[in-house]
């Protein structure tokens, strides 16, 4: 009973905050609502018994991705009121695209079939079988056996994306002073200091 | 119907509430006396007296401070974003106290003994950055905004190496349940392997809690108080309280991950006459002393030095060490 109640609370707040993301005027508020939505989605995962995925959702999306989102939205000085000015005239186009997407999803799910070999790998996220396994263990067993190729390839794609982002944004700027720690540490007094005996009344050359 | 519900959940809920209240009161008392502890230690290190007027040995000083702060007027700047401005300290405090629900204080003494305890802690501690960013943005002030931005990037950077440290501990222990992490056997070579990670973790928690020498978000010399400039009275108390609660929490996490939680030190059986809670609290005090010691000793880092330490030194080293630890575990045939 409590689980059902929790489910309805989480889903209601999730749908409400997801709607608020696109409704509110202030972009920072909409990112904050997005975070609330992530949080409730994590709650739903935990209700399903998939506590590992729920926690990872909070760590990755709430703890890292949304922070950078918020960071960028706060730093950008865009007048969002200007961006919204012409929004009304695009509503028919938006509705059209949405309708096409909905139709495609409908067609897709009507004819959706899961390959028999993949059916074997479907496990319930909760504890199953005789031995009690946490779902981190279960996920690991599937990821590193049957899906190891897909797993490694997705890792490689992420690596390429990361390198790409660094290459695209990195630029060498001239005239920037950089601290070279190794050089500073390696500097000895004998390299830079010279002690001279100065005669009275003569001064240093 | 009501009777049924009461039988099902009533007693359980009451006991749960009682446990929560006891835990929260002890954390809050801990925060009060941590501020006293800090001022006394810093006083001793700088050859001063520290608080000594209110009550015997100044023991009532924290309560005098709290009363003074709460009785002041709460000022909300007129140009600020009211809702977010008030929400920020509430979020910060809630998160700081929420994490305590999974900390095992003694064998079986834990509110929620969940499978993914360490992930929960990591998630909650990585979310506390929102309190700071929201405060910085909502204040609508340059200093507060700069402080919030600094803190956001600092916390995100040091979380990466903290995550890798946690990964190595999980590798050695084979469980994400905090009680299991404490009780899992650790041979001597494993402890030696984990020692560098302890050092990295200690430095990272200094950065994660915005403490000296990484207290740039509130650097008073250039930002006059950082993200907290605009906060006064009760809202400031909430920030202050949760910052100290976070320090205690991070010390508790260190104790659970590396120092063997409630178990007596060095595995000496005779010492287990002393209850586990006392060992737990003593170990937390040890780490807290480290926090205060650092604050009294080190000058503040420059911002680029902080980022360099996080990204160019800690991250590569901890990545390498994850591989070394995993390799050693396989070599010793000790994979749990």
HADDOCK unambig.tbl for C-alpha pairs under 7 A between the chains (distance, minus, plus):
assign (segid A and resid 52 and name CA) (segid B and resid 116 and name CA) 6.55 0.50 0.50
assign (segid A and resid 55 and name CA) (segid B and resid 119 and name CA) 6.21 0.50 0.50
assign (segid A and resid 55 and name CA) (segid B and resid 120 and name CA) 6.23 0.50 0.50
assign (segid A and resid 55 and name CA) (segid B and resid 123 and name CA) 6.69 0.50 0.50
assign (segid A and resid 58 and name CA) (segid B and resid 123 and name CA) 5.96 0.50 0.50
assign (segid A and resid 59 and name CA) (segid B and resid 123 and name CA) 4.70 0.50 0.50
assign (segid A and resid 59 and name CA) (segid B and resid 126 and name CA) 6.89 0.50 0.50
assign (segid A and resid 62 and name CA) (segid B and resid 127 and name CA) 6.87 0.50 0.50
assign (segid A and resid 63 and name CA) (segid B and resid 123 and name CA) 6.63 0.50 0.50
assign (segid A and resid 63 and name CA) (segid B and resid 126 and name CA) 5.05 0.50 0.50
assign (segid A and resid 63 and name CA) (segid B and resid 127 and name CA) 5.26 0.50 0.50
assign (segid A and resid 64 and name CA) (segid B and resid 156 and name CA) 6.72 0.50 0.50
